[in-house]
């Protein structure tokens, strides 16, 4: 859903008069910490799926570290209002995972309805321990679970959490703001004036 949000943000940004070239001006503070955070999250999910016992037993601590790094990055970039939505979404996902000992709750019925049979079976058989069913979720975290799906006509199947939706919405607005940024427009005019 994140990739779709970025793509849609670019399209809408262009329709609203934004410039593609301004995407090259994106300035994100402490980007290396963000990359490290993503590596930890993706790596933990993959190694958990492949049955690495050390990672499975310690995944909650790795996720805490990964999200802590992500929160540091977001803190340094909150001057952009869209990042507040991303922060809210990240907090929601973090709470759901940590309060369930390193596993994200997911609605198994939605998986079936979306035709995601392989994922359904992996979770049911305990081969994807970074996910648990809603019935196993700790109290109240079922509201933060992955329980939303896009319409059936959409070609790519996703099951999303409320946190995922906030993150996607934040990135959608962030891309548009970059493409329409008046700061770079004013800078361009200043350079042209100085040149004359």
Secondary structure, 3 states (H helix, E strand, C coil): CHHHHHHHHHHHHHHCCCCHHHHHHCCCCCHHHHHHHHHHHHHHHHHHHCCCHHHHHHHHHHHHHHHHHHHHHHHHCCCCCHHHHHHHHHHHHHHHHHCCCCCEEECHHHHHHCCCHHHHHHHHCCCCCCEEEHHHCCCCHHHHCEEEECCCCCCCCCEEEHHHHHHHHHHHHHHHHHHCCHHHHHHHHHHHHHHC
